[in-house]
Amino acid sequence: MTGATAEVVAAPTLHDLVLRGGTIVSGDGRVLADLGVADGRIAQIGGPMRGRREIDVREKLVLPGAIDPHVHLSQPDPPSDQPAWCDDFASGTRAAAAGGITLVGNMTFPWPGETLGAALARDAAAVSRDAVIDVILHPVLTDPLTQPIAEIPALAASGATKTLKFFTSFGGFVNDAAPYLAAMRLAAENGLLTMAHCEDAAILSTALAHLVATGRTGVAHYPESRPVTAEIAATARIAAFAEETGAPTYIVHLSAAAALDEVRRGRVRGAPLTVETRPLYLFLTEERFAQPDGALYVGQPPLRTAADVAALWQALASGEIDTLGSDHAPWRAADKLFPGIDVSTVRPGVADLDVMLPLLFSEGVTKGRLSLERFVELTATTPARLFDLSPQKGTITLGADADIAVWDPALTKPIRAADFVSNGDFSPYEGWSVTGWPVMTISRGRIVYSFPG
């Protein structure tokens, strides 16, 4: 037309990867939109876009990659006095990716004579060499004499860690807890989160001694060797430590309603406490130890009662429990069911990275115990905030790392340890039918897992 000016329409932005037609979910809602990834980050949500690679994810959920804050992965050749779990940083992080997880927090135990800094450097080298997803490291303070707490400020300043972990059940804490209280105060002053395993050593040792004295050493008596009173007492003590020092404190793998009551009491007094639980305590109860293969179900603390399971689910839904951690400590079945096993020699730990989130989705979201948004909060948004990873991790927002898990909420299949990416060769949930699985996992824009089906 004479005199008309042609309108110039900009071509849609070209991204490295575009996910088409999925439902994007965050902790506060969901939206049906395309998603563009460029240079390892989320570059566009909705609107016209093109991708060098485009993937149809219609009828799928696009969730933030999950964060598992609590795993145990081994070095290839640990000293003989250290646990030799059957996953290292290569197999363990691949298993995490298969389970929709894009970041794990590994418990780094110093070897004999190592400082916390030396242990962190050792594991950091293995992560750099072998890991396929992101890893943060939690140094474990077992002996303040050989791991001097005076190095905590330097570790915090270097960025080598954002946490400090200790056990109330072993190590130097058993003989003198004062250095650990001082370590909590120092951690708080330097912006670190304290993590605590809560079981009282005195109760554990006397309970085990009583079982041995009375000839009750079979695996069926395992819950009596680590009674709930041990967890209650230690949780109350750590709550008091957090209250006294003001140290933000994260209680790992809480298993019992009575221990949660101690957290509630501490929170009322102002103690800065957050809580993690683990899959074993949501799906199984202590009757499993009476089975011939009862040792396969051993963790620390032990499985509890059906009432505890119900209380933990309620606390997950309400927000009183903040996160879920696998406590992935994988063994092969032969290492758990060895001849002559008893309550004093059982090996704690199972492989959970492949199935932790599908189980939570199936038993939580699919069955109506958790909303989809709460699922995202538990597994991504909240752990990112607690471990100082926000806003780069734990959410799908512009500029965040492209850590993404694409889920098929209708996919139903059984759990089979033979299908695990983990080197663990058994599962406490073998044969369970699970609905809702990750079918693709993306870490910083790289596809690190695709469902083979």
C-alpha positions in Angstrom: 0.0 0.0 0.0 1.4 3.4 -1.0 2.7 5.3 2.0 2.5 2.4 4.4 5.4 1.4 6.6 6.3 -2.3 6.9 6.2 -3.6 10.4 9.5 -5.3 11.5 8.8 -8.4 13.6 11.8 -9.6 15.7 12.6 -13.2 15.3 12.0 -15.3 18.5 15.1 -15.6 20.6 17.3 -18.6 19.9 18.3 -20.6 23.0 20.4 -23.7 23.5 17.5 -25.8 24.6 13.7 -25.2 24.7 11.2 -27.4 26.6 7.9 -27.1 24.9 4.4 -27.3 26.5 5.2 -28.4 30.1 3.6 -27.4 33.3 6.3 -25.4 35.2 5.9 -25.7 39.0 7.4 -23.6 41.8 6.7 -23.5 45.5 3.9 -20.9 45.0 2.1 -22.1 41.8 2.3 -23.5 38.4 2.0 -22.3 34.8 1.7 -23.9 31.4 4.6 -22.4 29.3 7.6 -23.1 27.2 11.0 -22.7 28.8 14.3 -21.6 27.2 17.8 -22.4 28.5 20.9 -20.6 27.4 24.5 -20.8 28.7 23.4 -23.1 31.5 20.8 -20.8 32.9 17.0 -20.3 32.6 16.8 -17.6 29.9 13.0 -17.3 29.1 9.7 -18.5 30.5 6.8 -18.2 28.1 6.5 -16.2 24.8 8.0 -16.9 21.4 11.3 -18.8 21.4 13.4 -21.1 19.4 15.9 -23.7 20.4 18.9 -25.4 18.9 17.4 -28.4 20.5 13.7 -28.6 21.3 12.0 -31.2 23.5 8.3 -31.8 23.7 7.3 -32.1 27.3 3.5 -31.8 27.0 1.6 -33.5 29.8 4.8 -33.4 31.8 5.8 -31.4 34.9 8.8 -29.2 34.8 10.2 -29.0 38.3 13.3 -27.4 39.8 16.0 -30.0 40.1 15.8 -31.4 43.6 18.4 -31.0 46.3 19.3 -33.9 48.5 21.2 -32.4 51.4 22.4 -35.6 53.0 24.3 -38.4 51.2 27.4 -40.5 51.9 29.6 -41.1 48.9 33.0 -42.8 49.2 36.5 -42.2 47.9 37.7 -45.2 45.7 40.2 -46.4 48.3 39.3 -45.2 51.8 41.4 -46.3 54.8 40.4 -49.6 56.4 38.8 -47.9 59.4 36.5 -45.8 57.2 33.1 -46.9 55.8 33.4 -48.2 52.2 30.0 -47.5 50.8 29.5 -48.9 47.3 28.9 -45.5 45.5 31.6 -43.0 44.8 31.0 -39.5 43.4 30.7 -40.9 39.9 28.0 -43.6 40.5 26.3 -41.7 43.3 25.8 -38.5 41.4 24.5 -40.4 38.3 22.0 -42.2 40.6 20.9 -38.8 42.0 20.4 -37.6 38.4 18.2 -40.6 37.7 16.1 -39.7 40.7 15.5 -36.1 39.6 18.2 -34.6 41.8 20.6 -32.0 40.6 22.6 -31.3 43.8 23.7 -33.4 46.7 25.3 -32.6 50.0 28.0 -35.1 50.9 29.1 -35.9 54.5 32.9 -35.5 54.4 34.6 -37.4 57.2 38.2 -36.6 58.0 40.5 -39.6 57.7 43.0 -40.2 60.6 45.2 -37.2 61.1 43.3 -35.0 58.6 42.0 -31.6 59.4 38.6 -30.5 58.2 40.2 -28.4 55.5 42.3 -31.3 54.2 39.2 -33.6 54.1 37.3 -31.0 52.2 40.1 -30.6 49.7 40.3 -34.4 49.2 36.6 -34.7 48.5 36.5 -31.5 46.4 39.1 -33.0 44.0 36.9 -36.2 43.6 33.9 -34.1 42.9 35.7 -32.0 40.3 36.9 -35.2 38.6 33.8 -37.5 38.8 30.5 -35.8 39.6 27.9 -35.2 36.9 25.8 -32.9 39.1 26.6 -30.2 41.7 27.9 -31.3 45.1 28.3 -29.4 48.3 30.4 -30.8 51.1 29.5 -31.0 54.8 32.7 -31.4 57.0 32.1 -33.7 59.9 33.8 -32.7 63.2 34.6 -35.9 65.0 37.6 -34.9 67.1 38.3 -31.2 67.9 41.9 -32.2 68.9 43.0 -33.3 65.4 40.4 -31.1 63.6 40.9 -27.8 65.4 37.8 -25.6 65.4 40.0 -22.6 65.0 40.1 -23.3 61.3 36.3 -22.8 61.0 36.5 -19.1 60.1 39.1 -19.7 57.4 37.0 -22.5 55.9 33.9 -20.3 55.8 35.8 -17.4 54.3 37.2 -19.7 51.6 33.8 -20.9 50.5 34.9 -24.5 50.9 31.8 -25.2 53.0 28.7 -23.6 54.3 28.1 -26.1 57.1 29.6 -28.0 60.0 28.3 -31.4 61.1 28.8 -33.5 64.2 27.4 -36.6 65.8 26.2 -36.8 69.4 26.5 -40.6 69.3 30.3 -41.0 68.8 33.6 -39.2 68.4 34.9 -36.6 70.8 31.3 -35.4 71.7 30.9 -38.6 73.9 33.7 -37.5 76.3 33.5 -33.7 76.1 30.7 -31.8 74.4 32.1 -28.3 75.3 34.3 -28.0 72.1 31.2 -28.8 70.0 29.2 -26.1 71.7 32.1 -23.7 71.0 32.2 -24.9 67.4 28.5 -24.2 67.0 29.0 -20.6 68.3 32.0 -20.2 65.9 30.0 -21.6 63.0 27.2 -19.1 63.7 29.6 -16.2 63.9 30.9 -17.2 60.4 27.6 -17.8 58.7 27.8 -21.6 58.7 24.8 -23.9 59.4 25.4 -26.5 62.1 24.1 -30.1 61.3 23.6 -32.6 64.1 22.9 -36.3 64.3 20.9 -36.7 67.5 21.3 -39.9 69.4 22.6 -40.0 73.0 25.7 -42.0 73.3 25.2 -43.0 77.0 21.7 -44.4 76.3 23.0 -46.2 73.2 25.9 -47.9 75.0 23.9 -49.0 78.1 21.0 -50.2 75.9 23.4 -52.4 73.9 25.2 -53.6 77.0 21.9 -54.7 78.5 20.9 -56.6 75.4 24.2 -58.4 75.3 24.0 -59.2 79.0 20.5 -60.7 78.5 21.4 -62.7 75.4 19.1 -60.7 73.1 21.5 -59.8 70.3 19.6 -60.8 67.2 18.7 -58.2 64.6 15.1 -58.3 65.8 16.3 -56.5 68.9 17.9 -53.7 66.9 15.3 -51.0 67.9 16.0 -51.8 71.5 19.7 -51.1 70.9 19.0 -47.6 69.8 15.8 -46.7 71.6 13.7 -43.6 70.9 14.8 -42.2 74.3 18.3 -41.7 72.8 16.9 -39.6 70.1 14.7 -37.6 72.4 17.5 -36.9 74.8 20.0 -35.8 72.1 17.4 -33.7 70.3 16.6 -31.8 73.5 20.2 -31.2 74.1 21.0 -29.9 70.7 17.9 -27.7 70.9 19.4 -26.2 74.1 22.8 -25.8 72.4 21.1 -23.9 69.5 19.2 -21.8 72.0 22.4 -21.0 73.9 24.6 -20.2 70.9 22.0 -18.8 68.5 23.5 -21.1 65.9 21.1 -22.0 63.1 21.0 -25.8 63.5 19.7 -28.5 61.1 18.7 -31.8 62.7 19.3 -34.6 60.3 17.1 -37.7 59.7 14.6 -37.1 62.5 12.6 -40.4 63.0 10.2 -40.1 65.9 7.2 -38.0 66.9 8.7 -37.6 70.4 11.9 -36.1 69.0 9.8 -33.7 66.9 8.2 -32.6 70.2 11.6 -31.6 71.5 12.1 -29.5 68.3 8.7 -27.8 68.9 9.7 -27.0 72.5 13.0 -25.6 71.3 11.4 -23.5 68.6 8.9 -22.0 71.2 11.9 -20.9 73.2 13.5 -19.3 70.1 16.0 -22.0 69.2 16.8 -21.7 65.4 16.0 -25.3 64.4 15.3 -26.9 61.1 14.5 -30.5 60.5 15.1 -33.2 57.9 13.6 -36.7 57.8 14.5 -39.6 55.4 12.5 -42.1 53.3 12.9 -45.1 55.6 10.9 -43.3 58.3 8.1 -42.4 56.0 7.4 -45.8 54.5 8.5 -48.6 56.9 8.1 -49.6 60.5 10.1 -51.5 63.1 8.4 -54.8 62.5 10.7 -55.2 59.5 13.6 -56.2 61.8 11.9 -59.4 62.8 12.1 -60.6 59.2 14.9 -63.0 58.1 16.4 -60.1 56.1 15.8 -57.6 58.8 19.4 -56.3 58.6 18.6 -54.8 55.1 16.4 -52.2 56.8 18.9 -51.0 59.4 19.6 -47.3 59.6 20.5 -44.9 62.5 18.1 -44.2 64.2 16.1 -47.4 63.6 12.7 -47.7 62.0 9.9 -46.5 64.4 6.2 -47.2 64.9 3.2 -46.6 62.6 2.3 -43.7 64.9 5.6 -42.1 64.2 5.2 -42.6 60.4 1.8 -40.8 60.6 3.3 -37.9 62.7 6.1 -37.4 60.2 3.8 -37.2 57.2 1.6 -34.7 59.0 4.7 -32.6 59.8 5.9 -32.8 56.2 2.6 -31.4 55.0 2.4 -28.7 57.7 6.0 -27.4 57.3 7.2 -28.5 60.7 9.6 -30.8 58.9 11.6 -28.7 56.4 13.4 -31.1 54.1 13.8 -34.7 53.0 17.3 -36.2 52.8 18.0 -39.7 51.5 20.9 -40.4 53.9 22.1 -42.5 51.0 24.7 -44.9 52.4 24.7 -47.7 50.0 25.8 -51.3 50.6 25.4 -54.4 48.6 23.1 -57.0 50.2 26.0 -59.3 51.0 27.6 -56.6 53.1 24.4 -56.2 55.1 23.6 -59.9 55.5 26.9 -61.4 56.5 27.3 -64.5 58.7 27.1 -64.0 62.4 25.4 -60.6 62.2 24.0 -59.2 65.4 22.8 -55.9 66.9 26.4 -54.7 67.5 27.7 -55.5 64.0 24.8 -54.5 61.7 25.8 -52.0 59.0 23.5 -49.0 58.7 22.4 -47.5 55.4 20.5 -48.2 52.2 20.6 -46.9 48.6 17.9 -44.3 48.2 19.0 -41.8 45.6 17.3 -43.5 42.6 13.9 -43.7 44.3 13.6 -41.1 47.1 11.7 -38.6 45.1 9.5 -41.0 43.1 8.4 -42.6 46.4 7.6 -39.2 47.9 5.7 -38.2 44.8 3.8 -41.4 44.6 2.9 -41.7 48.3 2.7 -37.9 48.9 1.4 -36.1 45.8 -0.4 -38.9 44.0 -2.2 -40.0 47.2 -3.1 -36.5 48.2 -0.9 -36.2 51.3 1.2 -33.3 49.8 0.4 -30.7 47.2 2.6 -30.5 44.2 3.8 -27.1 45.4 4.7 -28.5 48.8 6.6 -31.3 47.1 8.7 -28.6 45.4 9.2 -26.7 48.6 10.4 -29.8 50.5 12.8 -31.0 47.8 14.1 -27.9 46.2 13.1 -24.4 47.4 13.6 -24.9 51.1 16.9 -26.8 51.0 18.3 -24.2 48.6 17.4 -21.5 51.1 18.8 -23.3 54.1 22.1 -24.2 52.5 22.6 -20.7 51.0 22.1 -21.7 47.4 19.2 -19.4 46.5 18.4 -17.9 44.1 20.6 -19.9 41.8 19.2 -23.2 42.9 15.9 -24.6 44.0 13.6 -22.6 41.7 12.7 -22.0 38.1 13.2 -18.3 37.6 15.0 -16.2 35.1 18.7 -16.2 35.6 18.7 -19.3 37.9 20.9 -22.3 37.1 19.0 -24.5 34.6 18.7 -27.3 37.1 15.5 -29.0 36.0 13.7 -32.3 36.4 11.0 -33.2 33.9 8.4 -35.6 35.5 5.8 -37.9 34.1 3.2 -37.8 36.8 1.3 -40.8 35.2 4.3 -43.1 34.7 3.8 -46.2 36.9 6.4 -48.8 37.3 7.8 -51.0 40.1 10.9 -50.3 42.1 13.6 -52.8 41.1 17.1 -52.6 42.5 18.3 -54.2 39.2 17.3 -51.0 37.5 19.3 -48.7 39.9 22.1 -46.5 38.6 23.5 -46.8 42.1 25.8 -49.7 42.8 23.6 -50.7 45.6 22.0 -54.1 44.7 19.0 -54.2 46.9 16.1 -51.9 47.9 13.9 -51.9 51.0 11.0 -51.1 48.6 11.7 -53.8 46.1 8.6 -54.5 44.0 6.6 -51.4 45.2 4.5 -49.9 42.5 5.3 -46.2 42.1 3.4 -43.6 40.1 5.3 -40.4 39.1 8.9 -40.6 37.9 11.5 -38.1 36.5 12.0 -38.8 32.8 14.7 -36.2 32.2 17.2 -34.4 34.5 19.1 -31.3 33.4 22.0 -29.9 35.4 23.2 -26.4 34.5 21.6 -26.8 31.1 23.1 -30.3 30.4 20.9 -33.3 30.1 22.4 -35.7 32.6 19.6 -38.3 32.6 16.9 -39.5 30.2 14.4 -42.2 31.0 15.2 -45.2 28.8 11.6 -46.2 28.3 
